[in-house]
Every structure is written in structure tokens, then in C-alpha cells.
Amino acid sequence: MALRAGIAGYGLAGRFFHAPMLKASDFEVAGVLTNNPKRAKEARDDFPQTKIVRDIQELIDLKPDILIIATANKVHAEQAIAGLKAGIPVIVDKPMGRTLKETEEIINVSNQMNVPVTTYFNRKWDSDALTIKKVLKEGILGNVFKLDSRLERFRPEVNRESWRENYSAVDGGGNLLDLQPHLISTALDWFGPAELVSASVRTIRGVVDDDIMLVLKHDSGVDSYLSASAINGSPGPRVRITGDKCSLVIQDLDPQEPLLRQGLYPKGGTWDRSTKSATFLHYGDKVIEYPGEDGNYANFYIQVKSALAGGEWPVTKDEALAVAKIIDKAREISFR
């Protein structure tokens, strides 16, 4: 019998990043929480047997095996805590909380109730992230000392339909909470614990923070430069990692997001096409292509199934706390 999932929110995150991976991992989508008629129709089209509900308690009353919080950031803590208090394991889309305090509140309830909670740092299962872990294990780069990691776009006009681009930072809007959690979580995954030493959190388009640079110093000796921008007319490479033997360069994200937006998904947990990012090793003027790994977000939910049976969760509470601490400190440094 398939495990049953409840999804709170059916916008970009719920419909395109969570629902397809639940389907790929053989979860039944028992219920979807949305008050938007268009999204309710989309949920029914995608999952004809699902129940559409209008509040978190109705979703909890369906008694799913797992609750996915994919709503706007301002209600993450409230909804996650409601699920945990009902005894339901919870997955919170990134960021877990808007602040370190909110993240700690969610985790404290999880610990008190002895009910698991995790967060969806899905970019750990991008092609670039998996390829980089393989390259680091092989030692090809030598002594690694610098990471440049970017999620940069050029969107000079604010999307008035997007809460991420219109909610204040207090309400959970902006790129510090939208894009930087991906950059921070992967940097910590690759190079270990780090302290934030510099932060520039700026509003260029006049609405929310949309141009952010963070500098981390890892205990391992690597410095990470993390750029998240919505207003960069010449985006840099997705990743450049520099060691004393050579540098690794990946220009673009893997194709999973556009594939998901087209309605495709990895049936049975495996993509039927390449989801690799082109990866190159640079030795000065000499450039060699490196065989990258395929990305696959379904691996997150495959590990969730294992965790529900007593295995390890794909993202630990400590990882969520480490990212939240850096985000809080970035605001503190930038707005002194």
C-alpha cells in the first residue's frame, strides 16, 4: 500500500518541485491545501483522486503519512508545528523558517513530540552538486581553496504576481530566503562548517532584497563566495571551484526544473533522459570535459521513504539550523 502525502500549497514549489517527486517515489497524494481556484483545478487535474482542502487542520485530518509544507514562507512555522503536534512527520520547503528563531521553534517541537522534520534543500541533488562531490572525492582539483557559487538571473521588472518578489523580508520575501538557502546548503555540504565573514544584502528594484553576496570561511580552509541576484544582466557560471591543480567550471543548472515545468518527471524514480550539467576542468588554457553525474530530486523522496521506515532523513536538523544562522547573521552584518 502506497504511503500517503498531504501537500500544503500548490504553487511553484508544491506543484513542480514536490508533487512530481512524490509521484516518482510512489507516494499517493491524499490531499492538497489551496484556496486558489486555479491551483485547486491543477491539483485535481494532476491527481484526480486527491482531496482539496482549505486549511491546515483539514489536511491534518486526512492523516497522511507525511506532510509537505510548500506554502508562502510566512506560514511555514505555523503549519509545520501544527503537523508535528498531530504526530505527522513534516517536510518544509526551504527555508524551514524565516529566521533562526522560527527554525528553532519548529525543531524544538519536533524534538519534544519525537516526530521527524526535514527541509527540502533539493539543490543537493542537482547534477552540479553530485558531480562536485564526486570530483572532490577523487581529489582532481588538489588543495581546494575557493568556491564561487551563483544563482543569478536578469529580471529587471518585478513580477507582481509572485509573493517571493513582493513580500517584505519580515513576511518571508526576497532572495536571501529564496535563493541563498540553496547556495549556503550546498557550500556547507561540499566543504563543511563555515562562518559568515561578509554580507551585502541589497534591494535594487525597490521592493525586496534582490542582489546578495555572502562570503563564508569554512573550517576546511575554503572560502565561499555566494551570489544570488535577480538583476544581473551577465550572469556568471553556476559554479567555479578552484584548487592548486585545476579549476572546475559548470556554467548552467541541470535541466530538471524546466523538465518538471513541462509536466515531466522521473517515473519510477529515474529520469529517462540525461539530466547532466556540462562540467569542465580548466588547467589554464587547457580545458577538459569531465563526465558529470545525472541530477535527480526523486532521491530526496526515496530517502524520505527509507526514513519513514527508520532510516536517515535526507537533510538533518543541524543542516537547517546552520543555514538559518548564516541567513540571520547576513541581515545583521548588512544592516548594521
Secondary structure, DSSP 8 states (H G I E B T S, - for coil): ---EEEEE--SIIIIIIIHHHHHHTT-EEEEEE---HHHHHHHHHH-TT-EEESSHHHHHHT--SEEEE-S-GGGHHHHHHHHHHTT--EEEESSSSSSHHHHHHHHHHHHHHT--EEEE-GGGGSHHHHHHHHHHHHTTT-SEEEEEEEEE-B--S--TT-GGGTS-TTTT-SHHHHTHHHHHHHHHHHH--EEEEEEEEE-SSSSS--EEEEEEEETTS-EEEEEEESB-SS---SEEEEESS-EEEE-S--SHHHHHHTT---GGGS-SS-----EEEEETTEEEEE------THHHHHHHHHHHTT---SS-HHHHHHHHHHHHHHHHHHT-
